[in-house]
Amino acid sequence: MDWKRKTLRLFPLLFLVASPGVFGQDRGGGQHPEGDFLRGAAEYFNVAPREAVVISQWGLRPAEVPVVLFLSGRAGVSPAVAAACAAKA
């Protein structure tokens, strides 16, 4: 009976692994994955998408932009201030 419980627990995980197309969807045809990533981060943190793009042009890697947006929201400062601090570090 114990092996049935383990099997039932693993079934959802196997379903997610077997369907990679669900997580690989993109809206713009996949031509600009960096822009899609920045737009998604901006939408998640309720910031204008253009502001996320500007922050990424300050010498930060695209993966650092969500961190800057998170920290700026927690600190109560604008993302530009947090990006300037991150660019100096």
C-alpha positions as CSV (number, residue, x, y, z in Angstrom):
1,M,0.0,0.0,0.0
2,D,2.9,2.4,0.7
3,W,4.2,2.1,-2.9
4,K,0.9,3.2,-4.2
5,R,1.1,6.5,-2.2
6,K,4.6,7.1,-3.5
7,T,3.4,6.5,-7.1
8,L,0.5,8.9,-6.6
9,R,2.8,11.6,-5.3
10,L,5.2,11.2,-8.2
11,F,2.5,11.3,-10.9
12,P,2.0,15.1,-11.0
13,L,5.7,15.6,-11.1
14,L,6.1,13.2,-14.0
15,F,3.2,15.0,-15.8
16,L,5.0,18.3,-15.5
17,V,8.3,16.9,-16.7
18,A,6.7,15.1,-19.6
19,S,5.0,18.4,-20.9
20,P,7.8,20.9,-21.5
21,G,5.7,22.9,-23.9
22,V,3.6,24.4,-21.2
23,F,6.6,26.3,-19.7
24,G,8.2,27.1,-23.0
25,Q,5.4,29.3,-24.3
26,D,6.2,32.8,-25.4
27,R,4.0,35.6,-26.7
28,G,6.1,37.2,-29.4
29,G,7.2,34.2,-31.4
30,G,10.4,33.8,-29.5
31,Q,12.2,36.6,-31.4
32,H,13.2,38.6,-28.3
33,P,13.4,36.4,-25.3
34,E,15.3,39.0,-23.3
35,G,12.6,41.6,-23.9
36,D,9.9,39.1,-22.9
37,F,11.7,38.3,-19.7
38,L,12.1,42.0,-18.8
39,R,8.4,42.6,-19.6
40,G,7.4,39.7,-17.4
41,A,9.5,40.9,-14.5
42,A,8.1,44.5,-14.9
43,E,4.5,43.2,-14.9
44,Y,5.2,41.0,-11.8
45,F,6.6,43.9,-9.8
46,N,4.0,46.5,-11.1
47,V,6.6,48.6,-12.9
48,A,6.4,50.1,-16.4
49,P,8.0,47.7,-18.9
50,R,10.1,50.6,-20.3
51,E,11.6,51.2,-16.9
52,A,12.8,47.6,-16.7
53,V,14.4,47.9,-20.1
54,V,16.2,51.2,-19.1
55,I,17.5,49.5,-15.9
56,S,18.9,46.6,-18.0
57,Q,20.8,49.1,-20.1
58,W,22.7,50.4,-17.0
59,G,25.2,47.6,-17.3
60,L,23.2,45.0,-15.4
61,R,22.5,41.5,-16.7
62,P,18.9,40.8,-17.5
63,A,18.8,38.3,-14.6
64,E,19.7,41.1,-12.1
65,V,16.8,43.3,-13.1
66,P,14.1,41.4,-11.1
67,V,16.4,41.6,-8.1
68,V,16.7,45.3,-8.5
69,L,12.9,45.6,-8.8
70,F,12.4,43.5,-5.7
71,L,14.9,45.4,-3.6
72,S,13.5,48.8,-4.8
73,G,10.0,47.8,-3.8
74,R,11.1,46.6,-0.4
75,A,13.2,49.7,0.3
76,G,10.6,52.1,-1.0
77,V,12.8,53.8,-3.5
78,S,12.6,54.1,-7.3
79,P,14.1,51.2,-9.3
80,A,16.5,53.8,-10.8
81,V,18.1,54.4,-7.4
82,A,18.4,50.7,-6.7
83,A,19.9,50.1,-10.1
84,A,22.4,52.9,-9.6
85,C,23.5,51.2,-6.3
86,A,23.7,47.8,-7.9
87,A,25.7,49.2,-10.8
88,K,28.3,50.7,-8.4
89,A,28.7,47.4,-6.5
